[in-house]
Amino acid sequence: MSEYNYEKKYDVVIIGGGVIGCSIAYHLARDSKGKLKVAVIERNIVGEEASSGAAGMLAAQIEADRPGPFLDLAVHSRGLFGPLARELKDLTGVDVEYAKGGILSAAFTDADAAALKERLAWQKSAGLSCDWLTPDKVSAAFPFLKPGSLGGFWVPEDGQVSSNRLTAAFAEGAKKLGVEFFENESFDEVRLDGPRLSSVETNLSKFVAGNFVFAAGAWTGGLLGAKAPVGPVKGQVLIFRMPEKWREARPWVSPVFCGTTPGPGKIHCYFVPKMDGCVWVGATMEDRGMDKSENESATREISDYVSGVFPDIASFPYHGCWVGLRPAAPDRLPVIGLVSGSRNVFAAGGHFRNGILLSPATGEILSDLILKGKSDRDLSPFSPDRFPG
């Protein structure tokens, strides 16, 4: 942290040091060629909250249930990762472990197969790359899955990154381009009484700026209120470690969605192999406020179900449980743009389960809004103006 100085002046202050805030900081610094003075305020440690527990899937298509602006934004953002991964590696030395290895959604019930084939049909008609794998092809590509699948929906353009490494790369890149970060600084409210916000005051400092971007994850709604009603949805992920001999015998890079648990949680499950040898298995969605305690019933429900679909995982060492708060708006769409009634306060939140995927596009959009005064994309479906606040 910089030497203490009560009043700090910047061109742009970003509230929130998760993957979204760090991406915005990086894109602003890069696109302005260092001409903007930018700061990031983080209430805890950069990347510590939801960004640290994301499975890192770039699942633009695999779960999409309809065409529309959100899918368009997701596909666009997914396409930015290849060049961006190289750019960040060259600048920071951080490998974000980008892998465009595809994602499978396997069907184990007639209902799942029908729903996935319907998804396949409309995505193909929209010109998106996808295919149906027969049961034999699923077994050949994923021999660790239990026998008896009915096939699977395959999206070759989807992929994954390391969420921790991506956030770290954005932050490190932003720092190298002159952005200043302030950790363990927080505030509980913002007074939006007029068209312009002049400053925010934390527990340690007063930040004066020309523009403010609120990218505070699940805390965004608590700061901006009804103008950007983004709140927490509790998510829980289990982490296992693949034995070395198992990994060597079965090279595996593509995440797999594997259906919904039959238990009370009705948890939609997936497993994601990571380059460090871990398998991330999830994930719950619970409206429990700011509660980040483990739901032991959900842990058992996930474990029991995935052990049936992926029998070998029952023998994998259990590495732990991550519980965190995913930021969601009431309609589960991102909230991106100028806050209603303000000329210099922007919201960038509500990315829900797609923060990693949408981080490049969100950084790109906020950079354009601040530097150019507009974005080339139609942001009306994501505008804070859709809320009455």
FENUR-V988350 format. One record per residue. N is the residue number from 1. RES is the residue in three letters. PSI is psi in radians with two decimals (999 if undefined). OMEGA is omega in degrees with one decimal (NA if undefined). Layout:
N,RES,PSI,OMEGA
N,RES,PSI,OMEGA
//
This chain:
1,MET,2.57,179.5
2,SER,2.82,176.6
3,GLU,2.45,-174.3
4,TYR,2.30,175.7
5,ASN,2.06,-169.7
6,TYR,-0.87,-179.7
7,GLU,2.17,-177.8
8,LYS,2.37,-175.4
9,LYS,2.30,-177.7
10,TYR,2.86,170.7
11,ASP,-0.71,-179.5
12,VAL,2.29,172.1
13,VAL,2.21,179.1
14,ILE,2.18,178.9
15,ILE,1.92,-179.3
16,GLY,2.11,-177.1
17,GLY,0.63,171.5
18,GLY,-2.89,-175.4
19,VAL,-0.58,179.7
20,ILE,-0.87,179.5
21,GLY,-0.71,-179.7
22,CYS,-0.63,176.7
23,SER,-0.77,179.1
24,ILE,-0.78,179.3
25,ALA,-0.78,-179.6
26,TYR,-0.84,-178.0
27,HIS,-0.69,177.7
28,LEU,-0.79,-179.1
29,ALA,-0.74,-179.5
30,ARG,-0.84,-173.3
31,ASP,-0.51,178.5
32,SER,-0.03,-178.3
33,LYS,0.68,175.7
34,GLY,0.10,-176.5
35,LYS,-0.40,177.4
36,LEU,2.45,173.2
37,LYS,2.00,-171.0
38,VAL,2.45,175.2
39,ALA,2.62,173.8
40,VAL,2.20,176.1
41,ILE,2.21,179.5
42,GLU,2.25,-176.2
43,ARG,-0.45,177.2
44,ASN,-2.05,177.9
45,ILE,2.46,-178.9
46,VAL,2.24,177.0
47,GLY,0.23,-172.5
48,GLU,-0.45,-172.3
49,GLU,-2.22,-172.5
50,ALA,-0.55,-178.9
51,SER,-0.47,-177.6
52,SER,-0.31,-175.9
53,GLY,0.22,178.7
54,ALA,2.47,178.4
55,ALA,-0.26,175.0
56,GLY,0.28,179.8
57,MET,2.41,173.3
58,LEU,1.20,-169.6
59,ALA,1.14,-177.7
60,ALA,-0.66,-174.1
61,GLN,-0.58,-164.1
62,ILE,-0.56,179.7
63,GLU,0.00,-177.0
64,ALA,2.20,-176.9
65,ASP,0.00,177.1
66,ARG,2.70,172.2
67,PRO,2.88,178.1
68,GLY,-3.06,-175.0
69,PRO,-0.65,-179.4
70,PHE,-0.78,178.1
71,LEU,-0.74,179.1
72,ASP,-0.76,179.2
73,LEU,-0.73,-178.9
74,ALA,-0.77,179.6
75,VAL,-0.72,177.4
76,HIS,-0.82,-177.8
77,SER,-0.71,176.9
78,ARG,-0.68,-178.4
79,GLY,-0.25,179.6
80,LEU,-0.28,-169.5
81,PHE,-0.67,-178.2
82,GLY,-1.02,177.6
83,PRO,-0.67,-178.3
84,LEU,-0.72,179.2
85,ALA,-0.73,178.7
86,ARG,-0.71,-179.9
87,GLU,-0.81,-179.8
88,LEU,-0.67,178.5
89,LYS,-0.75,179.9
90,ASP,-0.67,-176.2
91,LEU,-0.71,-170.1
92,THR,-0.33,-173.6
93,GLY,0.01,-178.8
94,VAL,2.14,175.3
95,ASP,2.03,-178.4
96,VAL,0.03,176.8
97,GLU,0.78,176.8
98,TYR,2.27,178.6
99,ALA,2.00,175.0
100,LYS,1.28,-175.6
101,GLY,0.13,-178.7
102,GLY,2.86,174.6
103,ILE,2.44,177.9
104,LEU,2.44,165.9
105,SER,1.85,-174.9
106,ALA,2.48,179.6
107,ALA,2.24,177.2
108,PHE,0.00,175.3
109,THR,2.76,177.7
110,ASP,-0.67,-179.1
111,ALA,-0.75,178.6
112,ASP,-0.76,-179.5
113,ALA,-0.75,-179.6
114,ALA,-0.77,-179.3
115,ALA,-0.72,-179.0
116,LEU,-0.63,177.7
117,LYS,-0.59,175.2
118,GLU,-0.73,176.7
119,ARG,-0.76,178.2
120,LEU,-0.76,-174.9
121,ALA,-0.85,-177.4
122,TRP,-0.53,177.8
123,GLN,-0.70,175.8
124,LYS,-0.72,-180.0
125,SER,-0.41,177.4
126,ALA,0.01,177.8
127,GLY,0.25,179.9
128,LEU,2.57,-178.9
129,SER,2.09,178.0
130,CYS,2.90,-176.2
131,ASP,2.89,173.0
132,TRP,2.16,176.3
133,LEU,2.28,176.2
134,THR,2.85,177.5
135,PRO,-0.69,179.3
136,ASP,-0.70,-180.0
137,LYS,-0.62,175.6
138,VAL,-0.79,-179.6
139,SER,-0.66,-179.6
140,ALA,-0.70,-177.5
141,ALA,-0.50,-177.0
142,PHE,1.22,-172.7
143,PRO,-0.22,-179.9
144,PHE,-0.21,177.3
145,LEU,2.62,-179.7
146,LYS,2.58,176.3
147,PRO,2.72,173.6
148,GLY,0.18,175.6
149,SER,2.74,178.9
150,LEU,0.25,-176.8
151,GLY,-2.94,-178.2
152,GLY,2.67,176.7
153,PHE,2.14,-172.7
154,TRP,2.21,178.8
155,VAL,1.78,-175.0
156,PRO,-0.37,-177.2
157,GLU,-0.31,174.8
158,ASP,2.90,-177.6
159,GLY,-2.53,-178.8
160,GLN,2.85,171.2
161,VAL,3.03,168.7
162,SER,2.07,-178.1
163,SER,-0.74,179.4
164,ASN,-0.76,-178.4
165,ARG,-0.63,179.2
166,LEU,-0.83,178.4
167,THR,-0.76,179.5
168,ALA,-0.68,-179.4
169,ALA,-0.76,176.1
170,PHE,-0.81,-177.8
171,ALA,-0.80,-178.9
172,GLU,-0.70,177.5
173,GLY,-0.74,178.8
174,ALA,-0.75,179.0
175,LYS,-0.75,179.8
176,LYS,-0.42,179.5
177,LEU,0.16,170.9
178,GLY,0.00,179.2
179,VAL,2.45,177.3
180,GLU,2.40,-179.3
181,PHE,2.43,178.7
182,PHE,1.90,-178.9
183,GLU,2.77,178.9
184,ASN,0.62,173.0
185,GLU,2.30,-174.2
186,SER,2.86,172.8
187,PHE,2.79,-170.8
188,ASP,-0.27,-178.0
189,GLU,2.80,177.8
190,VAL,2.33,179.2
191,ARG,1.81,178.8
192,LEU,1.25,-174.4
193,ASP,-0.28,-177.0
194,GLY,-2.99,-177.4
195,PRO,-0.28,-178.7
196,ARG,2.38,172.7
197,LEU,2.27,-176.8
198,SER,-0.50,-176.3
199,SER,2.83,167.2
200,VAL,2.57,-176.7
201,GLU,2.09,-179.9
202,THR,-3.04,176.5
203,ASN,-0.24,-177.4
204,LEU,-0.53,-169.0
205,SER,2.84,170.7
206,LYS,2.18,-178.3
207,PHE,2.05,177.3
208,VAL,2.35,-177.0
209,ALA,2.84,175.1
210,GLY,-0.53,179.3
211,ASN,2.57,177.9
212,PHE,2.37,177.5
213,VAL,2.13,179.0
214,PHE,1.86,179.6
215,ALA,0.89,-169.7
216,ALA,0.38,175.5
217,GLY,-2.34,-176.6
218,ALA,-0.21,179.9
219,TRP,-0.07,-175.2
220,THR,-0.82,-179.8
221,GLY,-0.58,177.7
222,GLY,-0.43,179.5
223,LEU,-0.72,-175.3
224,LEU,-0.17,177.2
225,GLY,-2.50,-174.6
226,ALA,-0.25,177.7
227,LYS,-0.42,176.6
228,ALA,1.33,-171.3
229,PRO,1.27,179.2
230,VAL,2.17,-179.0
231,GLY,-3.10,-173.5
232,PRO,2.46,166.0
233,VAL,2.09,-175.8
234,LYS,2.31,177.2
235,GLY,2.48,-177.0
236,GLN,2.27,-177.7
237,VAL,2.42,175.5
238,LEU,2.53,-177.4
239,ILE,2.20,177.7
240,PHE,2.81,177.3
241,ARG,2.21,178.3
242,MET,2.26,173.7
243,PRO,2.55,-174.8
244,GLU,-0.76,-178.8
245,LYS,-0.62,178.2
246,TRP,-0.77,179.5
247,ARG,-0.74,-178.1
248,GLU,-0.62,-178.2
249,ALA,-0.37,-174.7
250,ARG,1.35,176.0
251,PRO,2.27,-171.4
252,TRP,2.14,-178.0
253,VAL,-0.24,-171.8
254,SER,2.16,175.0
255,PRO,2.70,-179.2
256,VAL,2.18,166.9
257,PHE,2.41,-169.2
258,CYS,0.42,174.4
259,GLY,-2.96,-172.5
260,THR,2.42,-180.0
261,THR,2.54,178.2
262,PRO,-0.14,-176.6
263,GLY,-3.02,-174.1
264,PRO,-0.45,-178.0
265,GLY,-0.37,-176.2
266,LYS,0.95,-173.2
267,ILE,2.17,178.2
268,HIS,2.03,-167.7
269,CYS,2.63,173.9
270,TYR,2.83,167.4
271,PHE,2.46,-172.0
272,VAL,2.05,177.4
273,PRO,2.31,-179.8
274,LYS,2.76,-175.3
275,MET,-0.29,178.1
276,ASP,0.07,178.0
277,GLY,-0.01,178.5
278,CYS,2.76,171.6
279,VAL,2.13,177.4
280,TRP,2.23,-175.9
281,VAL,2.21,-179.0
282,GLY,-2.89,-6.5
283,ALA,2.60,-179.8
284,THR,2.85,170.0
285,MET,1.93,-176.4
286,GLU,2.39,173.5
287,ASP,1.62,-177.0
288,ARG,0.46,-179.0
289,GLY,-2.40,-177.6
290,MET,0.27,179.9
291,ASP,2.14,177.7
292,LYS,0.44,177.1
293,SER,2.68,179.9
294,GLU,2.35,171.2
295,ASN,1.72,-173.3
296,GLU,-0.55,176.7
297,SER,-0.72,178.4
298,ALA,-0.65,177.0
299,THR,-0.79,179.5
300,ARG,-0.71,-177.4
301,GLU,-0.77,178.1
302,ILE,-0.84,-177.5
303,SER,-0.80,-178.3
304,ASP,-0.75,-176.3
305,TYR,-0.87,-176.1
306,VAL,-0.47,176.0
307,SER,-0.52,176.6
308,GLY,-0.60,-179.1
309,VAL,-0.59,-174.9
310,PHE,1.33,-169.9
311,PRO,-0.62,-177.0
312,ASP,-0.46,-174.2
313,ILE,-0.37,178.3
314,ALA,-0.41,179.8
315,SER,-0.01,179.5
316,PHE,2.48,174.5
317,PRO,2.36,178.2
318,TYR,2.18,-172.0
319,HIS,-0.24,177.6
320,GLY,3.12,-177.7
321,CYS,2.31,173.4
322,TRP,2.34,176.3
323,VAL,2.27,-179.9
324,GLY,-3.08,-173.2
325,LEU,1.97,178.6
326,ARG,2.37,-175.1
327,PRO,2.18,-175.7
328,ALA,2.41,170.0
329,ALA,2.87,-178.1
330,PRO,-0.60,-179.6
331,ASP,0.11,176.7
332,ARG,0.36,174.3
333,LEU,2.69,177.7
334,PRO,2.73,176.1
335,VAL,1.83,-171.5
336,ILE,2.14,175.2
337,GLY,-3.08,177.9
338,LEU,2.38,175.9
339,VAL,2.46,-177.2
340,SER,2.25,177.9
341,GLY,-0.03,-178.0
342,SER,2.62,177.1
343,ARG,-0.17,-175.3
344,ASN,0.24,178.0
345,VAL,2.07,-177.7
346,PHE,2.50,171.7
347,ALA,2.51,174.8
348,ALA,1.40,-174.4
349,GLY,-2.99,177.1
350,GLY,0.45,-178.0
351,HIS,-0.15,172.6
352,PHE,-2.01,-176.9
353,ARG,0.22,-174.1
354,ASN,0.44,-178.3
355,GLY,-0.75,179.4
356,ILE,-0.88,-179.4
357,LEU,-0.77,-172.9
358,LEU,-0.01,-175.7
359,SER,-0.74,178.5
360,PRO,-0.79,-178.9
361,ALA,-0.68,179.7
362,THR,-0.72,175.8
363,GLY,-0.75,178.4
364,GLU,-0.80,-177.5
365,ILE,-0.85,-178.4
366,LEU,-0.62,175.9
367,SER,-0.79,179.1
368,ASP,-0.76,-178.9
369,LEU,-0.70,-177.1
370,ILE,-0.72,-176.6
371,LEU,-0.63,-175.8
372,LYS,-0.24,-177.9
373,GLY,0.07,-180.0
374,LYS,2.88,174.4
375,SER,2.59,176.5
376,ASP,-0.27,-178.6
377,ARG,2.63,173.1
378,ASP,1.91,-176.2
379,LEU,0.05,-175.2
380,SER,-0.62,178.4
381,PRO,-0.31,-176.1
382,PHE,0.03,-174.4
383,SER,2.47,172.5
384,PRO,-0.33,-179.6
385,ASP,-0.25,-179.4
386,ARG,-0.20,177.8
387,PHE,2.49,-174.2
388,PRO,-0.36,-176.1
389,GLY,999,NA
//
